[in-house]
Amino acid sequence: MKKTWSLILTGILAAAVAAGCSTTEAGSGKGKDTLTIAWLPNESGEDMKTSRDEIGAMIERATGKKVEHKTTTDYIIAVESIANDNADLAFLGAEGYIQAHDKNQKVLPLVVPSGKSGTLEDAVYYSWLNVKKGKEDQYKSGDGFSIDKIAGKKFSFVSNSSTSGFKVPSTGIVSHFSKQDAFKSLKAEDLLEGGSGKFFSEVLYGGSHQGSAVNLLTGKADVAAFCDTCVNNYIELADGEKNKPGAVYKVKQGAAEPFNTLEGQEFVSIAVTPVLNAPFVINTGTVSEEDKNKILAAFTAAETASNPKIFAPKDSKETALYEKASGDEKFVQVEDAWFNPVRELGK
């Protein structure tokens, strides 16, 4: 299992960095007075309103146009909104972006948040497979953990449009189990539904990373996939090393919904794999070249990188879209080819 996740990590980082970044080619677009941003369910909650509003205000200052926010309760809504020209920008995961781009070639990535280095080289977050505290021993293998025992369990994904909540974990599961004779024909599609004769006894979808975590903590699922960044505001490290198998996390006291009734509940990560950071994407068919360049300049400005409502300082009590852990985090321009490693997953 360690080899499987290591190979995924190596492939993602090496191919993504090799792709580099360059200016995307925007279409002419038609003049418009209002720009609409579509948000994934994970970033549509009240806890992210300050960051959403700040990013909207940043774009308004740059373009002189009004910004409207389209919050969603389903990944597909966000993807379809920008693919169908009903949104001008969107915050999507890598897989969501690829799906939108496949539907509409004028949807292109604009920026991603950098890693701690301030570059694309470590611009990753982490996809976790988790179990409730007290259940982790059945997944132990020597000094580490194995996912061998997840077969037949009740499993929670986020959405089949989620990169870290479906694409990456399903690829890892298939890669691991297809080496066994009993599962040699296993495919990602086989993981979409549970039941008799299926790989999982039951498959649930949280609709968001927060929702998948709640499925685990309330006992609806035995194992759940969700990512570190989307639940970071609600949890704290209780034991072990962050983003390493065996790390124990606890729901914070005073955590906001949907964790407000789960204070003190703990879970353990049994598998961890890196994922390319999620992009802000732009519909170059509805946004003019001039406005696209203004928006890009605003995202990548030093003023934005130092905005605590977007990049919260380390140990800040305030909630923001990103944490400025090293002090060098910022938005970095990115092109379509950077996401090719995600396209290759599962092929």
C-alpha positions as a Markdown table, in Angstrom:
| # | Residue | x | y | z |
|---|---|---|---|---|
| 1 | Met | 0.0 | 0.0 | 0.0 |
| 2 | Lys | 2.9 | 2.4 | 0.8 |
| 3 | Lys | 4.2 | 1.7 | -2.7 |
| 4 | Thr | 0.9 | 2.4 | -4.3 |
| 5 | Trp | 0.5 | 5.8 | -2.7 |
| 6 | Ser | 4.2 | 6.6 | -3.3 |
| 7 | Leu | 3.8 | 6.0 | -7.0 |
| 8 | Ile | 0.7 | 8.2 | -7.1 |
| 9 | Leu | 2.6 | 11.0 | -5.3 |
| 10 | Thr | 5.6 | 10.7 | -7.6 |
| 11 | Gly | 3.5 | 10.7 | -10.7 |
| 12 | Ile | 1.4 | 13.7 | -9.6 |
| 13 | Leu | 4.2 | 15.9 | -8.6 |
| 14 | Ala | 6.7 | 15.1 | -11.3 |
| 15 | Ala | 4.3 | 15.4 | -14.2 |
| 16 | Ala | 2.6 | 18.5 | -12.8 |
| 17 | Val | 5.8 | 20.4 | -12.1 |
| 18 | Ala | 7.1 | 19.4 | -15.6 |
| 19 | Ala | 3.9 | 20.9 | -17.1 |
| 20 | Gly | 4.8 | 24.3 | -15.6 |
| 21 | Cys | 2.6 | 27.3 | -16.1 |
| 22 | Ser | 2.0 | 29.9 | -18.8 |
| 23 | Thr | -0.5 | 32.5 | -19.8 |
| 24 | Thr | -3.8 | 31.0 | -20.9 |
| 25 | Glu | -5.5 | 32.2 | -24.0 |
| 26 | Ala | -8.8 | 34.0 | -23.3 |
| 27 | Gly | -11.6 | 34.5 | -25.7 |
| 28 | Ser | -13.0 | 37.9 | -26.5 |
| 29 | Gly | -16.1 | 37.6 | -24.3 |
| 30 | Lys | -18.9 | 40.1 | -24.3 |
| 31 | Gly | -19.0 | 43.2 | -22.2 |
| 32 | Lys | -21.0 | 42.5 | -19.0 |
| 33 | Asp | -21.7 | 44.4 | -15.9 |
| 34 | Thr | -21.8 | 41.4 | -13.5 |
| 35 | Leu | -19.5 | 38.5 | -13.1 |
| 36 | Thr | -20.7 | 35.3 | -11.4 |
| 37 | Ile | -18.5 | 32.9 | -9.3 |
| 38 | Ala | -19.7 | 29.4 | -8.7 |
| 39 | Trp | -18.5 | 27.7 | -5.5 |
| 40 | Leu | -18.3 | 24.0 | -4.6 |
| 41 | Pro | -20.4 | 22.8 | -1.6 |
| 42 | Asn | -17.3 | 22.7 | 0.6 |
| 43 | Glu | -16.8 | 26.4 | 0.2 |
| 44 | Ser | -20.5 | 27.4 | 0.1 |
| 45 | Gly | -21.1 | 27.4 | 3.9 |
| 46 | Glu | -21.5 | 30.3 | 6.2 |
| 47 | Asp | -18.0 | 29.8 | 7.6 |
| 48 | Met | -16.5 | 30.6 | 4.2 |
| 49 | Lys | -18.6 | 33.7 | 3.5 |
| 50 | Thr | -15.9 | 36.1 | 4.6 |
| 51 | Ser | -13.4 | 34.6 | 2.1 |
| 52 | Arg | -16.0 | 34.5 | -0.7 |
| 53 | Asp | -16.9 | 38.1 | -0.2 |
| 54 | Glu | -13.3 | 39.2 | 0.0 |
| 55 | Ile | -12.4 | 37.4 | -3.3 |
| 56 | Gly | -15.5 | 39.0 | -4.8 |
| 57 | Ala | -14.6 | 42.4 | -3.6 |
| 58 | Met | -11.0 | 41.9 | -5.0 |
| 59 | Ile | -12.5 | 41.1 | -8.4 |
| 60 | Glu | -14.9 | 44.1 | -8.3 |
| 61 | Arg | -12.0 | 46.4 | -7.6 |
| 62 | Ala | -10.0 | 45.0 | -10.4 |
| 63 | Thr | -12.7 | 45.0 | -13.1 |
| 64 | Gly | -15.1 | 47.7 | -11.9 |
| 65 | Lys | -17.9 | 45.1 | -12.3 |
| 66 | Lys | -20.3 | 43.7 | -9.7 |
| 67 | Val | -19.6 | 40.1 | -8.5 |
| 68 | Glu | -22.4 | 37.6 | -7.6 |
| 69 | His | -21.8 | 34.4 | -5.8 |
| 70 | Lys | -23.5 | 31.1 | -6.8 |
| 71 | Thr | -23.2 | 28.8 | -3.8 |
| 72 | Thr | -24.1 | 25.2 | -4.4 |
| 73 | Thr | -25.1 | 22.0 | -2.6 |
| 74 | Asp | -23.8 | 19.6 | -5.3 |
| 75 | Tyr | -20.6 | 19.4 | -7.2 |
| 76 | Ile | -22.3 | 18.9 | -10.5 |
| 77 | Ile | -24.1 | 22.2 | -10.1 |
| 78 | Ala | -20.8 | 24.1 | -9.9 |
| 79 | Val | -19.3 | 22.2 | -12.8 |
| 80 | Glu | -22.4 | 22.6 | -15.0 |
| 81 | Ser | -22.7 | 26.3 | -14.1 |
| 82 | Ile | -19.4 | 27.3 | -15.7 |
| 83 | Ala | -19.5 | 24.7 | -18.4 |
| 84 | Asn | -22.9 | 26.0 | -19.6 |
| 85 | Asp | -21.9 | 29.7 | -19.4 |
| 86 | Asn | -24.1 | 30.3 | -16.3 |
| 87 | Ala | -20.9 | 31.3 | -14.4 |
| 88 | Asp | -17.9 | 33.3 | -15.3 |
| 89 | Leu | -15.5 | 31.9 | -12.7 |
| 90 | Ala | -15.6 | 28.9 | -10.4 |
| 91 | Phe | -13.7 | 27.3 | -7.6 |
| 92 | Leu | -13.4 | 23.7 | -8.5 |
| 93 | Gly | -11.3 | 20.7 | -7.7 |
| 94 | Ala | -8.9 | 19.3 | -10.3 |
| 95 | Glu | -11.4 | 16.6 | -11.4 |
| 96 | Gly | -14.3 | 19.1 | -11.5 |
| 97 | Tyr | -12.2 | 21.4 | -13.7 |
| 98 | Ile | -11.3 | 18.6 | -16.1 |
| 99 | Gln | -15.0 | 17.7 | -16.4 |
| 100 | Ala | -16.0 | 21.4 | -17.0 |
| 101 | His | -13.2 | 21.8 | -19.6 |
| 102 | Asp | -14.2 | 18.6 | -21.4 |
| 103 | Lys | -17.7 | 20.0 | -21.7 |
| 104 | Asn | -16.5 | 23.5 | -22.7 |
| 105 | Gln | -13.0 | 24.1 | -24.0 |
| 106 | Lys | -13.2 | 27.8 | -23.1 |
| 107 | Val | -13.2 | 26.9 | -19.4 |
| 108 | Leu | -9.6 | 27.2 | -18.4 |
| 109 | Pro | -7.6 | 27.3 | -15.1 |
| 110 | Leu | -6.5 | 30.7 | -13.9 |
| 111 | Val | -4.6 | 30.2 | -10.5 |
| 112 | Val | -4.1 | 27.7 | -7.8 |
| 113 | Pro | -2.8 | 28.4 | -4.3 |
| 114 | Ser | 0.9 | 27.6 | -4.0 |
| 115 | Gly | 2.5 | 25.3 | -1.5 |
| 116 | Lys | 4.5 | 26.4 | 1.5 |
| 117 | Ser | 7.4 | 27.2 | -0.9 |
| 118 | Gly | 5.3 | 29.8 | -2.7 |
| 119 | Thr | 5.6 | 27.8 | -5.9 |
| 120 | Leu | 3.8 | 25.0 | -7.8 |
| 121 | Glu | 6.3 | 22.4 | -6.7 |
| 122 | Asp | 4.5 | 21.6 | -3.4 |
| 123 | Ala | 1.1 | 22.9 | -4.4 |
| 124 | Val | -0.8 | 19.9 | -2.9 |
| 125 | Tyr | -3.3 | 19.1 | -0.3 |
| 126 | Tyr | -4.2 | 15.6 | 1.0 |
| 127 | Ser | -6.8 | 13.0 | 0.5 |
| 128 | Trp | -7.5 | 10.8 | 3.5 |
| 129 | Leu | -9.1 | 7.5 | 4.1 |
| 130 | Asn | -10.4 | 7.6 | 7.7 |
| 131 | Val | -12.0 | 5.4 | 10.3 |
| 132 | Lys | -13.5 | 6.2 | 13.7 |
| 133 | Lys | -11.1 | 6.2 | 16.7 |
| 134 | Gly | -11.2 | 2.8 | 18.3 |
| 135 | Lys | -11.7 | 0.9 | 15.0 |
| 136 | Glu | -8.2 | 1.5 | 13.6 |
| 137 | Asp | -6.6 | -1.6 | 14.9 |
| 138 | Gln | -8.4 | -3.8 | 12.4 |
| 139 | Tyr | -6.6 | -1.9 | 9.6 |
| 140 | Lys | -3.1 | -2.2 | 11.2 |
| 141 | Ser | -0.3 | -3.9 | 9.2 |
| 142 | Gly | 2.9 | -4.2 | 11.1 |
| 143 | Asp | 4.0 | -0.8 | 12.2 |
| 144 | Gly | 1.6 | 0.9 | 9.7 |
| 145 | Phe | -1.8 | 0.5 | 8.1 |
| 146 | Ser | -3.3 | -1.4 | 5.2 |
| 147 | Ile | -6.6 | -0.9 | 3.3 |
| 148 | Asp | -7.0 | -4.6 | 2.8 |
| 149 | Lys | -9.9 | -4.7 | 5.3 |
| 150 | Ile | -12.0 | -2.0 | 3.7 |
| 151 | Ala | -13.6 | -4.5 | 1.3 |
| 152 | Gly | -17.2 | -5.2 | 2.4 |
| 153 | Lys | -17.4 | -2.1 | 4.6 |
| 154 | Lys | -19.8 | 0.8 | 4.5 |
| 155 | Phe | -17.9 | 3.5 | 2.6 |
| 156 | Ser | -18.5 | 7.2 | 2.2 |
| 157 | Phe | -17.2 | 9.2 | -0.8 |
| 158 | Val | -17.7 | 13.0 | -1.2 |
| 159 | Ser | -19.0 | 13.1 | -4.8 |
| 160 | Asn | -18.0 | 11.3 | -8.0 |
| 161 | Ser | -16.9 | 14.7 | -9.3 |
| 162 | Ser | -14.5 | 15.2 | -6.4 |
| 163 | Thr | -10.8 | 14.8 | -6.9 |
| 164 | Ser | -9.7 | 14.0 | -3.3 |
| 165 | Gly | -13.1 | 12.7 | -2.3 |
| 166 | Phe | -13.5 | 10.1 | -5.1 |
| 167 | Lys | -11.0 | 10.2 | -8.1 |
| 168 | Val | -7.8 | 9.8 | -6.0 |
| 169 | Pro | -9.1 | 7.4 | -3.4 |
| 170 | Ser | -10.9 | 5.2 | -5.9 |
| 171 | Thr | -7.8 | 5.0 | -8.1 |
| 172 | Gly | -5.7 | 4.0 | -5.0 |
| 173 | Ile | -8.3 | 1.4 | -4.0 |
| 174 | Val | -8.4 | -0.1 | -7.5 |
| 175 | Ser | -4.6 | -0.1 | -7.8 |
| 176 | His | -4.2 | -1.9 | -4.5 |
| 177 | Phe | -6.9 | -4.5 | -4.9 |
| 178 | Ser | -6.6 | -5.3 | -8.6 |
| 179 | Lys | -3.3 | -7.1 | -7.8 |
| 180 | Gln | -5.4 | -9.7 | -5.9 |
| 181 | Asp | -7.0 | -12.5 | -7.8 |
| 182 | Ala | -10.4 | -11.9 | -6.2 |
| 183 | Phe | -10.5 | -8.3 | -7.4 |
| 184 | Lys | -8.3 | -8.4 | -10.6 |
| 185 | Ser | -11.2 | -7.0 | -12.7 |
| 186 | Leu | -12.0 | -4.2 | -10.2 |
| 187 | Lys | -12.7 | -0.8 | -11.8 |
| 188 | Ala | -13.5 | 2.6 | -10.3 |
| 189 | Glu | -17.0 | 2.3 | -11.6 |
| 190 | Asp | -17.5 | -0.8 | -9.4 |
| 191 | Leu | -17.0 | 1.4 | -6.3 |
| 192 | Leu | -19.9 | 3.8 | -7.1 |
| 193 | Glu | -22.6 | 1.6 | -5.6 |
| 194 | Gly | -22.6 | -0.9 | -2.7 |
| 195 | Gly | -24.7 | -4.0 | -2.0 |
| 196 | Ser | -24.7 | -7.7 | -2.4 |
| 197 | Gly | -21.9 | -8.9 | -4.7 |
| 198 | Lys | -20.3 | -5.4 | -4.7 |
| 199 | Phe | -16.9 | -4.3 | -3.4 |
| 200 | Phe | -18.5 | -2.3 | -0.6 |
| 201 | Ser | -21.6 | -3.4 | 1.4 |
| 202 | Glu | -22.9 | 0.2 | 1.1 |
| 203 | Val | -21.7 | 3.4 | -0.6 |
| 204 | Leu | -22.7 | 6.8 | 0.7 |
| 205 | Tyr | -22.0 | 10.3 | -0.7 |
| 206 | Gly | -21.5 | 13.2 | 1.7 |
| 207 | Gly | -22.1 | 15.8 | -1.0 |
| 208 | Ser | -19.2 | 17.7 | 0.6 |
| 209 | His | -16.0 | 16.8 | 2.4 |
| 210 | Gln | -17.7 | 17.9 | 5.6 |
| 211 | Gly | -20.7 | 15.7 | 4.8 |
| 212 | Ser | -18.5 | 12.7 | 4.3 |
| 213 | Ala | -16.7 | 13.3 | 7.6 |
| 214 | Val | -20.1 | 13.5 | 9.3 |
| 215 | Asn | -21.1 | 10.2 | 7.7 |
| 216 | Leu | -18.1 | 8.6 | 9.4 |
| 217 | Leu | -18.5 | 10.2 | 12.8 |
| 218 | Thr | -22.2 | 9.4 | 13.1 |
| 219 | Gly | -21.6 | 5.8 | 12.3 |
| 220 | Lys | -23.3 | 5.8 | 8.9 |
| 221 | Ala | -20.0 | 4.8 | 7.3 |
| 222 | Asp | -17.1 | 2.5 | 8.5 |
| 223 | Val | -14.6 | 4.2 | 6.3 |
| 224 | Ala | -14.8 | 7.7 | 4.7 |
| 225 | Ala | -12.8 | 9.7 | 2.1 |
| 226 | Phe | -12.3 | 13.4 | 2.6 |
| 227 | Cys | -9.5 | 15.9 | 2.5 |
| 228 | Asp | -7.5 | 17.8 | 5.0 |
| 229 | Thr | -8.2 | 21.4 | 3.9 |
| 230 | Cys | -12.0 | 21.1 | 3.8 |
| 231 | Val | -12.3 | 19.9 | 7.4 |
| 232 | Asn | -9.3 | 21.8 | 8.8 |
| 233 | Asn | -11.4 | 24.6 | 10.3 |
| 234 | Tyr | -13.5 | 22.0 | 12.3 |
| 235 | Ile | -10.8 | 19.7 | 13.7 |
| 236 | Glu | -7.5 | 19.6 | 15.5 |
| 237 | Leu | -4.6 | 17.1 | 15.6 |
| 238 | Ala | -5.0 | 15.0 | 18.8 |
| 239 | Asp | -2.1 | 12.5 | 18.2 |
| 240 | Gly | 0.5 | 11.6 | 15.6 |
| 241 | Glu | 1.9 | 13.6 | 12.7 |
| 242 | Lys | -0.5 | 15.6 | 10.5 |
| 243 | Asn | -1.1 | 14.1 | 7.0 |
| 244 | Lys | 0.5 | 10.8 | 8.0 |
| 245 | Pro | -1.3 | 7.5 | 8.4 |
| 246 | Gly | -2.1 | 6.9 | 12.1 |
| 247 | Ala | -2.7 | 10.6 | 12.8 |
| 248 | Val | -5.7 | 11.1 | 15.2 |
| 249 | Tyr | -7.9 | 14.1 | 14.7 |
| 250 | Lys | -10.6 | 15.5 | 17.1 |
| 251 | Val | -13.5 | 17.8 | 16.4 |
| 252 | Lys | -12.8 | 21.1 | 18.0 |
| 253 | Gln | -14.9 | 22.6 | 20.8 |
| 254 | Gly | -17.3 | 25.1 | 19.4 |
| 255 | Ala | -17.0 | 23.7 | 15.8 |
| 256 | Ala | -19.5 | 25.1 | 13.4 |
| 257 | Glu | -22.2 | 23.2 | 11.6 |
| 258 | Pro | -22.3 | 20.4 | 10.6 |
| 259 | Phe | -19.8 | 19.4 | 13.3 |
| 260 | Asn | -21.5 | 21.4 | 16.1 |
| 261 | Thr | -23.1 | 18.2 | 17.7 |
| 262 | Leu | -19.9 | 16.2 | 17.3 |
| 263 | Glu | -17.4 | 18.0 | 19.6 |
| 264 | Gly | -14.7 | 15.7 | 20.8 |
| 265 | Gln | -15.4 | 12.9 | 18.3 |
| 266 | Glu | -12.2 | 11.4 | 17.0 |
| 267 | Phe | -11.1 | 9.7 | 13.8 |
| 268 | Val | -7.9 | 8.1 | 12.4 |
| 269 | Ser | -6.4 | 8.5 | 9.0 |
| 270 | Ile | -5.3 | 5.0 | 7.7 |
| 271 | Ala | -4.2 | 6.2 | 4.2 |
| 272 | Val | -3.0 | 9.6 | 3.0 |
| 273 | Thr | -2.1 | 10.7 | -0.6 |
| 274 | Pro | -1.3 | 14.2 | -2.0 |
| 275 | Val | -3.6 | 15.9 | -4.5 |
| 276 | Leu | -3.0 | 18.8 | -6.9 |
| 277 | Asn | -4.4 | 22.0 | -5.4 |
| 278 | Ala | -7.8 | 23.1 | -6.5 |
| 279 | Pro | -8.0 | 25.9 | -9.2 |
| 280 | Phe | -10.0 | 29.0 | -9.7 |
| 281 | Val | -11.1 | 28.6 | -13.3 |
| 282 | Ile | -12.4 | 31.2 | -15.8 |
| 283 | Asn | -14.8 | 30.9 | -18.7 |
| 284 | Thr | -12.9 | 32.7 | -21.4 |
| 285 | Gly | -16.0 | 32.6 | -23.6 |
| 286 | Thr | -17.9 | 34.9 | -21.2 |
| 287 | Val | -15.1 | 37.0 | -19.8 |
| 288 | Ser | -13.1 | 39.4 | -22.0 |
| 289 | Glu | -9.4 | 39.1 | -22.4 |
| 290 | Glu | -9.0 | 42.5 | -20.7 |
| 291 | Asp | -11.0 | 41.5 | -17.6 |
| 292 | Lys | -9.3 | 38.1 | -17.5 |
| 293 | Asn | -5.9 | 39.8 | -17.3 |
| 294 | Lys | -7.2 | 42.2 | -14.6 |
| 295 | Ile | -8.6 | 39.3 | -12.5 |
| 296 | Leu | -5.3 | 37.3 | -12.9 |
| 297 | Ala | -3.3 | 40.3 | -11.8 |
| 298 | Ala | -5.6 | 40.8 | -8.7 |
| 299 | Phe | -5.3 | 37.1 | -7.7 |
| 300 | Thr | -1.5 | 37.1 | -8.0 |
| 301 | Ala | -0.9 | 40.5 | -6.3 |
| 302 | Ala | 1.1 | 40.7 | -3.1 |
| 303 | Glu | -1.8 | 42.4 | -1.5 |
| 304 | Thr | -4.0 | 39.3 | -2.0 |
| 305 | Ala | -1.3 | 37.0 | -0.6 |
| 306 | Ser | -1.2 | 39.1 | 2.5 |
| 307 | Asn | -4.9 | 39.4 | 3.0 |
| 308 | Pro | -5.8 | 37.5 | 6.2 |
| 309 | Lys | -9.4 | 37.1 | 5.1 |
| 310 | Ile | -8.2 | 34.9 | 2.2 |
| 311 | Phe | -4.9 | 33.5 | 3.6 |
| 312 | Ala | -5.3 | 33.3 | 7.4 |
| 313 | Pro | -2.0 | 33.7 | 9.3 |
| 314 | Lys | -0.8 | 30.6 | 11.1 |
| 315 | Asp | -2.6 | 30.0 | 14.4 |
| 316 | Ser | -5.2 | 32.6 | 13.5 |
| 317 | Lys | -8.6 | 32.2 | 15.2 |
| 318 | Glu | -10.3 | 33.4 | 12.1 |
| 319 | Thr | -11.6 | 31.1 | 9.4 |
| 320 | Ala | -10.3 | 31.7 | 5.8 |
| 321 | Leu | -10.2 | 29.8 | 2.6 |
| 322 | Tyr | -6.4 | 29.1 | 3.1 |
| 323 | Glu | -3.9 | 29.0 | 5.9 |
| 324 | Lys | -0.7 | 30.9 | 5.5 |
| 325 | Ala | 1.4 | 28.3 | 7.2 |
| 326 | Ser | 4.9 | 29.4 | 6.0 |
| 327 | Gly | 4.2 | 33.0 | 5.1 |
| 328 | Asp | 5.0 | 32.4 | 1.4 |
| 329 | Glu | 1.7 | 31.0 | 0.3 |
| 330 | Lys | 0.1 | 32.9 | -2.6 |
| 331 | Phe | -1.9 | 32.4 | -5.8 |
| 332 | Val | 0.2 | 31.1 | -8.7 |
| 333 | Gln | -0.9 | 31.2 | -12.4 |
| 334 | Val | -1.4 | 27.7 | -13.9 |
| 335 | Glu | -2.3 | 26.2 | -17.2 |
| 336 | Asp | -4.4 | 23.3 | -18.4 |
| 337 | Ala | -1.4 | 20.9 | -18.8 |
| 338 | Trp | -0.6 | 21.1 | -15.1 |
| 339 | Phe | -3.7 | 18.9 | -14.4 |
| 340 | Asn | -2.7 | 16.1 | -16.8 |
| 341 | Pro | -1.6 | 13.8 | -13.9 |
| 342 | Val | -5.2 | 13.8 | -12.6 |
| 343 | Arg | -6.4 | 13.0 | -16.1 |
| 344 | Glu | -4.2 | 10.0 | -16.1 |
| 345 | Leu | -5.5 | 8.6 | -12.9 |
| 346 | Gly | -7.5 | 5.5 | -13.5 |
| 347 | Lys | -6.6 | 5.2 | -17.2 |
